[in-house]
Amino acid sequence: MLGLLADTGEMLIPPGSRLEAWRRAHGGVKMRDWEDYFPSVAKQVANRLERRGVVRIEENNGELVVKITEKGRKEILKYKWTDFKPKSGKWDGLWRLVFFDVPEKEKRKRDELRGFLKMLGMRQMQESVFVYPYDIGGEIKYLREILGVPHAVKLAVLSWIENEDELKEIFELK
C-alpha cells in the first residue's frame, strides 16, 4: 500500500476512479488486485499504517481517502537503500568527494552513512572523506534526507586530485 501511495499520493477505499485513473496514467499497470482485498483487509492495513503515522485517513463523501504523510515518504525512501550499488560506465574525468562532520552524539547516523557510501562503491580516503569517479549527487541528497543530516554532509566535484593515478587503478579507469 505504501508503494502505491508513493506513486499516487492518495488512494480511495473502496477503489474508485482515482485508482483506475492511476492505472490508466501508468499504462495499465495493475498494482495487486486491490479489489480482492477491499474493503476489510485494505482498511486494516490502512489503519495499521495510520497508527504508525505513515498515512492519514480522511473521509470524503462517504469514502475513505488514504494519504501518505511526510513520515511515510521518508519510510518509503528507506526501502530504496537496498538499491545502492556501485556505478560503472564511461568516466567523465571528474572526481566526487564526499566529506562529512556528523557529531559523536549521532554516531549511529555517521556509521550508517559510511556504510552506505561504501555500498555505493566509494573509497575512504580519510575517516570522513570518500571519493568516487561517477555522479552520485542524487544518492548523496537522498542519504542526507533519510539520515537527517542535511548540513553535515558535503559533496564536491573535482577535476584533479593529488593521487589520481592510484585512484584510477583502484576504480579501474582508463
Beta strands, then each sheet from edge to edge (+ up, - down):
strand 1: 10-13
strand 2: 55-60
strand 3: 63-68
strand 4: 95-100
strand 5: 123-126
strand 6: 129-132
strand 7: 153-158
sheet 1: 1+ 3- 2+
sheet 2: 5+ 6- 4+ 7-
end
